[in-house]
Amino acid sequence: MEVYLVGGAVRDQLLGIKSQDRDWVVVGATPEQMLAQGYQPVGKDFPVFLHPTTHEEYALARTERKSGHGYHGFTCNAAPDVTLTEDLQRRDLTINAIAQNSQGELIDPFNGAGDLSQKCLRHVSPAFAEDPLRVLRVARFAARYHHLGFYIAEETLSLMCAMVNLGEVDHLVSERIWQEIIKATQTLSPWIFFTTLQQVSALKRILPELASLWQESNLPQQALKAAKQQQLSEEIQLACALLLQVHPNKASTSIEVDTAHNLTKQLLERLKAPNNIRQLNLLVNQFWAELMRLELSAKDLLNIFDRADAWRRGERFMMLLQCIKCIAGNIPHLTLEQINEHIKAIHQQWQAALAIKPRPFLKQGLTGKALGAAIHEARLSAIQATAKERSSDS
């Protein structure tokens, strides 16, 4: 029974990056031997065990044979005679197919260390083509290491294109696609994930609503870059990445607000995205074109506040404004100073209107429609007064 450190921990160690998790492969053992030593079994597809003390994952060395479509279309063999090289050969990229023994020596049958030094993402073997999820994984690795200068080998790009053309990615389930999107937003260059999928024609197969936009407009890419640079939340990054509506005067692709709303809803429902992400994305598609207008009257602004439920959902409205700032920064006819002042003005006018409370009107005996009308007029006056004050200051 021999134990080796494998995968990401070895790769990141060679890159000088702190690794979050450590995975191990066990050669020459049976499940019964693992259980006898106190390891706890996990996973249904193949024998994986948790160490009794560290709770790190220990997987028996295995080979896989294609037996169907998609991520789960494999038959696994985890017999004691499976060698370390056979186990490493089934992995996706050479940089992930490096092992380290207990003496710290590297076992690198596929020159993963060489590809690391060359900053190359290269598939290990033709078996790469058997798992469609690897198309998304390579796109994510490209995003993860883009800032270090990594690139995808031409032969790997060609293989990814062939997999897409054969329809393999059509068998990916929505949950796995969403998981890869989320992981991509956690990288330093998440836009590379989408542009890589676009490059190998996978975007139009798995995220067809986004394909023409990412091909014909750089708006979502630039907005996502801005969100990442400003270290904004994952929700805001996703709203920028999944932007479906393009300003009709500044891009060859334009989608009406209602159509964008329906497409966004359709996309996020299919991906089973959480409700908070669905709501923010729908809000952005509904309001960003309106909010980017520099000349907004007090009535128009109050109407937007009402429709966006800015009174009860203040945190969400703040995220909407941050999204608008990221998007507007890439519209050519607006300067950065104009954008910052515009968003600042909207925020101040919203805060002024938000300060209007119903209690004084209730004390006056107002109820029902009369109460609502009084609050509405008071909010309108607060917005107008704030706008006038800003105008006089400038």
C-alpha positions as CSV (number, residue, x, y, z in Angstrom):
1,M,0.0,0.0,0.0
2,E,1.6,3.2,-1.2
3,V,0.2,6.8,-0.7
4,Y,0.9,9.8,-2.9
5,L,0.0,13.4,-2.8
6,V,-1.6,14.3,-6.1
7,G,-3.2,17.0,-8.2
8,G,-3.7,20.6,-7.2
9,A,-1.6,20.5,-4.1
10,V,1.5,19.3,-6.0
11,R,0.7,21.7,-8.9
12,D,0.3,24.8,-6.6
13,Q,3.4,23.8,-4.6
14,L,5.5,23.9,-7.8
15,L,3.9,27.3,-8.6
16,G,4.6,28.7,-5.2
17,I,0.9,29.1,-4.4
18,K,-0.7,28.0,-1.1
19,S,-3.1,25.2,-1.8
20,Q,-6.4,25.0,0.0
21,D,-6.9,21.2,-0.2
22,R,-4.7,18.2,-0.3
23,D,-5.8,15.0,-2.2
24,W,-4.1,11.6,-2.0
25,V,-4.1,8.5,-4.1
26,V,-3.6,5.1,-2.6
27,V,-2.0,2.4,-4.7
28,G,-2.2,-1.4,-3.9
29,A,-5.0,-1.3,-1.5
30,T,-8.6,-2.6,-1.3
31,P,-11.6,-0.9,0.3
32,E,-11.6,-3.4,3.1
33,Q,-8.0,-2.5,4.0
34,M,-8.9,1.2,4.1
35,L,-11.9,0.5,6.3
36,A,-9.7,-1.7,8.6
37,Q,-7.4,1.3,9.1
38,G,-10.2,3.6,10.2
39,Y,-10.8,5.5,6.9
40,Q,-14.4,6.6,6.4
41,P,-16.0,5.9,2.9
42,V,-17.5,8.7,0.9
43,G,-18.6,8.9,-2.7
44,K,-20.7,6.5,-4.7
45,D,-19.0,6.5,-8.1
46,F,-15.6,5.3,-7.0
47,P,-13.8,4.4,-3.7
48,V,-12.9,7.6,-1.9
49,F,-12.2,7.7,1.9
50,L,-11.6,10.3,4.5
51,H,-8.5,10.0,6.7
52,P,-9.6,9.2,10.3
53,T,-7.6,12.2,11.7
54,T,-7.0,14.8,9.0
55,H,-10.3,14.1,7.1
56,E,-8.4,14.7,3.8
57,E,-9.6,12.6,0.8
58,Y,-7.8,9.4,-0.1
59,A,-8.9,7.8,-3.3
60,L,-7.9,4.3,-4.5
61,A,-5.9,4.4,-7.7
62,R,-8.3,3.7,-10.5
63,T,-8.9,3.5,-14.3
64,E,-12.0,4.5,-16.1
65,R,-13.7,3.3,-19.2
66,K,-16.2,5.3,-21.2
67,S,-19.7,3.7,-20.9
68,G,-22.1,6.5,-21.8
69,H,-22.5,10.2,-22.3
70,G,-21.8,13.0,-19.9
71,Y,-19.9,13.4,-16.7
72,H,-21.2,10.2,-15.1
73,G,-20.8,8.0,-18.2
74,F,-17.9,6.0,-16.9
75,T,-17.2,2.5,-15.5
76,C,-14.5,2.7,-12.8
77,N,-11.9,0.0,-11.9
78,A,-10.2,0.5,-8.6
79,A,-8.4,-2.8,-8.2
80,P,-5.1,-3.1,-6.2
81,D,-3.1,-3.8,-9.4
82,V,-3.9,-0.3,-10.9
83,T,-0.6,1.6,-11.1
84,L,0.1,5.2,-10.2
85,T,0.8,6.0,-13.8
86,E,-2.5,4.5,-14.9
87,D,-4.3,6.6,-12.3
88,L,-2.5,9.8,-13.4
89,Q,-3.2,9.1,-17.1
90,R,-6.9,9.5,-16.6
91,R,-6.5,13.0,-15.3
92,D,-7.4,16.1,-17.4
93,L,-4.2,18.2,-17.7
94,T,-0.6,17.4,-17.4
95,I,-0.2,20.0,-14.7
96,N,-2.7,18.1,-12.6
97,A,-1.1,14.7,-13.3
98,I,1.9,15.0,-11.0
99,A,2.3,13.0,-7.8
100,Q,4.7,13.3,-4.9
101,N,5.8,10.4,-2.6
102,S,6.4,10.4,1.1
103,Q,10.1,11.4,0.5
104,G,9.0,14.5,-1.4
105,E,10.1,13.1,-4.8
106,L,7.9,13.9,-7.9
107,I,6.4,11.3,-10.1
108,D,5.7,13.0,-13.4
109,P,5.2,10.6,-16.2
110,F,3.5,13.2,-18.5
111,N,5.9,16.1,-18.0
112,G,3.4,18.2,-16.1
113,A,6.3,20.1,-14.4
114,G,7.7,21.0,-17.8
115,D,4.3,22.4,-18.9
116,L,4.1,24.3,-15.7
117,S,7.4,26.0,-16.4
118,Q,6.2,26.7,-20.0
119,K,2.8,28.0,-18.6
120,C,1.0,25.5,-20.8
121,L,-2.4,23.9,-20.2
122,R,-2.2,20.6,-22.1
123,H,-4.4,17.5,-21.9
124,V,-2.8,14.3,-20.7
125,S,-4.1,11.8,-23.2
126,P,-6.9,11.3,-25.8
127,A,-9.1,10.1,-22.9
128,F,-9.6,13.8,-22.1
129,A,-12.3,13.8,-24.8
130,E,-14.4,11.3,-22.9
131,D,-15.5,13.8,-20.2
132,P,-17.3,16.9,-21.4
133,L,-16.9,18.7,-18.1
134,R,-13.2,19.0,-18.9
135,V,-14.0,21.7,-21.5
136,L,-15.3,23.9,-18.7
137,R,-12.5,22.9,-16.4
138,V,-9.8,23.9,-18.8
139,A,-11.6,27.2,-19.4
140,R,-11.7,27.8,-15.7
141,F,-8.0,26.9,-15.3
142,A,-7.3,29.4,-18.2
143,A,-9.1,32.0,-16.1
144,R,-7.4,31.0,-12.9
145,Y,-3.8,31.3,-14.2
146,H,-4.3,33.9,-16.9
147,H,-2.6,36.6,-14.8
148,L,0.5,34.3,-14.7
149,G,0.6,34.1,-18.5
150,F,-0.8,30.6,-19.0
151,Y,-2.2,29.5,-22.3
152,I,-4.0,26.5,-23.7
153,A,-2.0,24.2,-26.0
154,E,-3.2,24.3,-29.6
155,E,-3.8,20.5,-29.7
156,T,-5.9,20.8,-26.5
157,L,-8.0,23.6,-28.0
158,S,-8.5,21.5,-31.1
159,L,-9.7,18.6,-29.0
160,M,-12.1,20.8,-27.1
161,C,-13.5,22.1,-30.4
162,A,-14.0,18.5,-31.6
163,M,-15.7,17.5,-28.3
164,V,-18.1,20.4,-28.8
165,N,-18.8,19.6,-32.4
166,L,-19.6,15.9,-31.4
167,G,-22.2,17.2,-29.0
168,E,-20.5,15.9,-25.8
169,V,-21.1,19.2,-23.9
170,D,-24.8,18.9,-24.6
171,H,-24.9,16.2,-21.9
172,L,-23.7,18.4,-19.1
173,V,-26.2,18.9,-16.4
174,S,-27.1,22.5,-15.4
175,E,-25.9,22.1,-11.8
176,R,-22.3,21.3,-13.0
177,I,-22.3,24.2,-15.5
178,W,-23.4,26.6,-12.7
179,Q,-20.7,25.2,-10.3
180,E,-18.0,25.9,-12.9
181,I,-19.4,29.4,-13.5
182,I,-19.3,30.1,-9.8
183,K,-15.7,28.8,-9.5
184,A,-14.7,30.9,-12.5
185,T,-15.9,34.1,-10.8
186,Q,-13.6,33.2,-7.9
187,T,-10.6,33.4,-10.2
188,L,-8.6,36.6,-10.9
189,S,-9.7,36.8,-14.6
190,P,-13.2,35.3,-14.8
191,W,-13.9,36.8,-18.3
192,I,-11.3,34.3,-19.7
193,F,-13.7,31.5,-18.8
194,F,-16.4,32.9,-21.1
195,T,-14.1,33.9,-23.9
196,T,-12.5,30.5,-23.9
197,L,-15.8,28.8,-24.1
198,Q,-16.7,31.2,-27.0
199,Q,-13.4,30.3,-28.7
200,V,-14.2,26.6,-28.8
201,S,-17.9,27.2,-29.7
202,A,-19.1,25.7,-26.4
203,L,-20.9,28.9,-25.2
204,K,-23.6,28.6,-27.8
205,R,-24.2,25.0,-26.8
206,I,-24.4,25.4,-23.0
207,L,-25.3,29.1,-22.6
208,P,-26.9,30.0,-25.9
209,E,-28.5,33.1,-24.5
210,L,-25.0,34.6,-24.0
211,A,-23.2,33.4,-27.1
212,S,-24.0,36.2,-29.6
213,L,-23.5,38.9,-26.9
214,W,-20.0,37.6,-25.9
215,Q,-19.1,37.3,-29.6
216,E,-20.4,40.7,-30.8
217,S,-19.9,43.0,-27.8
218,N,-17.1,43.4,-25.2
219,L,-19.6,45.0,-22.8
220,P,-20.0,42.1,-20.4
221,Q,-16.3,41.3,-20.5
222,Q,-15.3,44.9,-19.6
223,A,-18.1,45.2,-17.0
224,L,-16.9,41.9,-15.4
225,K,-13.3,43.3,-15.4
226,A,-14.5,46.4,-13.7
227,A,-16.4,44.4,-11.0
228,K,-13.3,42.2,-10.4
229,Q,-11.0,45.2,-10.2
230,Q,-13.2,46.9,-7.7
231,Q,-13.4,43.7,-5.7
232,L,-17.2,43.7,-5.8
233,S,-19.3,40.7,-4.7
234,E,-19.8,37.5,-6.5
235,E,-23.4,38.5,-7.2
236,I,-22.3,41.7,-9.0
237,Q,-19.6,39.9,-11.0
238,L,-22.2,37.4,-12.2
239,A,-24.7,40.1,-13.1
240,C,-22.0,41.7,-15.3
241,A,-20.9,38.4,-16.8
242,L,-24.5,37.3,-17.6
243,L,-25.5,40.7,-19.0
244,L,-28.0,40.1,-21.8
245,Q,-29.1,43.6,-22.8
246,V,-26.8,45.7,-24.9
247,H,-27.1,49.5,-25.4
248,P,-28.8,49.7,-28.9
249,N,-26.6,52.6,-30.1
250,K,-23.3,51.1,-29.0
251,A,-23.3,47.4,-30.1
252,S,-24.4,45.4,-33.1
253,T,-26.6,43.2,-30.9
254,S,-29.5,44.8,-29.0
255,I,-32.3,43.1,-27.1
256,E,-35.4,44.8,-25.9
257,V,-35.9,45.0,-22.2
258,D,-38.7,42.5,-22.0
259,T,-36.9,40.1,-24.2
260,A,-33.7,40.5,-22.1
261,H,-35.8,39.9,-18.9
262,N,-37.3,36.7,-20.3
263,L,-34.0,35.4,-21.6
264,T,-32.3,36.1,-18.3
265,K,-35.1,34.4,-16.3
266,Q,-34.9,31.4,-18.7
267,L,-31.1,31.1,-18.4
268,L,-31.0,31.4,-14.6
269,E,-33.9,29.0,-14.1
270,R,-32.2,26.4,-16.3
271,L,-29.0,26.8,-14.3
272,K,-30.9,26.6,-11.0
273,A,-29.2,29.8,-9.8
274,P,-30.0,31.0,-6.3
275,N,-32.8,33.5,-5.9
276,N,-30.6,36.4,-4.9
277,I,-28.6,36.1,-8.1
278,R,-31.7,35.7,-10.2
279,Q,-33.3,38.8,-8.7
280,L,-30.2,41.0,-9.1
281,N,-29.7,39.9,-12.7
282,L,-33.3,40.6,-13.6
283,L,-33.0,44.0,-11.9
284,V,-29.9,44.9,-13.9
285,N,-31.5,43.9,-17.2
286,Q,-34.6,45.9,-16.4
287,F,-33.1,49.1,-15.2
288,W,-29.5,49.7,-16.3
289,A,-30.4,51.4,-19.6
290,E,-32.8,53.8,-17.7
291,L,-30.3,54.5,-14.9
292,M,-27.5,55.3,-17.3
293,R,-29.4,58.3,-18.7
294,L,-27.6,61.4,-17.3
295,E,-30.7,63.5,-17.4
296,L,-33.2,61.8,-15.2
297,S,-36.1,63.9,-13.8
298,A,-37.1,63.6,-10.2
299,K,-40.4,61.9,-11.3
300,D,-38.4,59.4,-13.4
301,L,-36.0,58.6,-10.6
302,L,-38.8,58.1,-8.1
303,N,-40.6,55.8,-10.5
304,I,-37.4,53.7,-10.8
305,F,-37.1,53.6,-7.0
306,D,-40.7,52.4,-6.7
307,R,-40.4,49.7,-9.4
308,A,-37.0,48.5,-8.1
309,D,-38.4,48.3,-4.5
310,A,-35.5,50.4,-3.3
311,W,-37.4,51.2,-0.1
312,R,-37.5,47.6,1.3
313,R,-34.5,46.1,-0.7
314,G,-31.9,48.7,0.0
315,E,-28.9,46.3,-0.2
316,R,-30.0,44.9,-3.5
317,F,-30.5,48.4,-4.9
318,M,-27.0,49.3,-3.8
319,M,-25.7,46.3,-5.8
320,L,-27.7,47.5,-8.7
321,L,-26.0,50.9,-8.6
322,Q,-22.6,49.2,-8.4
323,C,-23.5,47.1,-11.5
324,I,-24.5,50.2,-13.4
325,K,-21.2,51.8,-12.5
326,C,-19.3,48.8,-14.0
327,I,-21.4,48.8,-17.1
328,A,-21.5,52.5,-17.7
329,G,-17.7,52.6,-17.5
330,N,-17.5,50.9,-20.8
331,I,-19.9,53.2,-22.8
332,P,-17.7,55.4,-24.9
333,H,-19.7,58.7,-24.7
334,L,-19.5,58.8,-20.9
335,T,-16.4,59.8,-18.9
336,L,-15.4,58.2,-15.7
337,E,-16.0,61.5,-13.9
338,Q,-19.5,61.7,-15.4
339,I,-20.3,58.2,-14.3
340,N,-19.1,58.6,-10.7
341,E,-21.0,61.9,-10.3
342,H,-24.2,60.4,-11.9
343,I,-24.2,57.3,-9.6
344,K,-23.4,59.5,-6.6
345,A,-26.3,61.8,-7.4
346,I,-28.7,58.9,-7.7
347,H,-27.5,57.5,-4.4
348,Q,-27.9,60.8,-2.6
349,Q,-31.4,61.4,-4.0
350,W,-32.4,57.8,-3.0
351,Q,-31.1,58.4,0.5
352,A,-33.0,61.7,0.8
353,A,-36.2,59.9,-0.3
354,L,-35.5,57.0,1.9
355,A,-35.5,59.4,4.9
356,I,-39.2,60.1,4.5
357,K,-41.1,58.0,7.0
358,P,-44.8,57.4,7.3
359,R,-45.1,58.4,11.0
360,P,-45.6,62.1,10.6
361,F,-48.4,61.5,8.1
362,L,-50.0,58.9,10.3
363,K,-50.1,61.5,13.1
364,Q,-52.0,63.7,10.7
365,G,-54.6,60.9,10.4
366,L,-53.8,59.9,6.9
367,T,-54.4,56.3,5.8
368,G,-54.8,54.2,2.7
369,K,-54.4,56.0,-0.6
370,A,-54.1,59.4,1.0
371,L,-51.1,58.2,3.1
372,G,-49.4,56.6,0.0
373,A,-49.9,59.8,-2.0
374,A,-48.5,62.0,0.8
375,I,-45.4,59.9,1.2
376,H,-45.0,59.8,-2.6
377,E,-45.1,63.6,-2.8
378,A,-42.8,64.0,0.1
379,R,-40.3,61.7,-1.5
380,L,-40.5,63.6,-4.8
381,S,-39.9,66.9,-3.0
382,A,-36.9,65.4,-1.2
383,I,-35.4,64.2,-4.5
384,Q,-36.0,67.6,-6.1
385,A,-34.4,69.4,-3.2
386,T,-31.4,67.2,-3.2
387,A,-31.0,67.7,-7.0
388,K,-31.3,71.5,-6.6
389,E,-28.7,71.5,-3.8
390,R,-26.2,69.5,-5.9
391,S,-26.8,71.8,-8.8
392,S,-26.1,74.9,-6.7
393,D,-23.0,73.3,-5.2
394,S,-21.6,72.6,-8.7
